[in-house]
C-alpha cells in the first residue's frame, strides 16, 4: 500500500479567524493561528504535506473536487 504522507486540517472559520470574515482576531483566534503555524512547520520538518481547508470551503457542493485537486497538486 503506498504512503503519501499527507495530513489534512479542517479549520473552522470562526475558531481559526478566516480572513475572509475577520479583519481583527480575538485571543482564541490568535492562539489557534499560532498553533496552526507550529503544526505547519512540524509537518514540513517531518516530511508531511499538510493541507488546510477552511470551513466555508468544506461546505461547498464541489469540495470533493477541490480536495482531490489539492492532493493531486500538493
N, C-alpha and C positions, 0 to 999 in steps of 0.2 A: 504494500500500500504506500503510495507516495506521501511525502511530508512537504507541506507548503509553508510552514512557519508563519501563518497569518493569524493575527489577533483582530477581533472586531469589538469596538466600543460603541455603544448607543448613548449619546449624550442628550440628556433632557434639555429642552430649550431654556427652561427657567433655571434649573439647577446648575447648568454649566454656562449660563449667560450668553446665549446665542446673540451675536452682534446684530443680527437682522431685527431683533426685538429689544435689545437692551443697550443703551449708549453708556450707562454707568452701571457698575456692578455692586451688589451688596457683599457683605462679609463672607457669606456662604459661597457665593459665586466665585469670589476671588480665591478662596481656599480650594475649591474644585478645579479652577483653572490651573493653579499651581500643581495640584495633583496630576492633572492631565499632562502637563509639561513633563513632570517626573516620569510618568508612565511611558510617554513617547520616547524619552531619552533611554530609559531602561530597556524597552522593547528593541530599540535600534542597537544598543550595545550587545544585546543577547542574540542578535541576528533575526529578529522578527519584524515583519511588516505589520504595523498597527494601523488599521483603517478605522476612521471615526465618521460616524454619521449622526447628524442632528435629528432630533425627534420629528421635526417637520418633514425631513426627507423621508424618514421611515414610513410616515403616514400617507405618503403619496401612492397612488394606484400603481405607478410604474416603478416602484422602488426595487423590485426584484431585478429588473433590467439594470438599473443604476448600480446595484450591489454587485452583480456579476461582472459588469464592466470595470468596476473598481478593483475587483480581484484580478481580472484579466490583465489590467494595465498597471497594477500595484507596483 
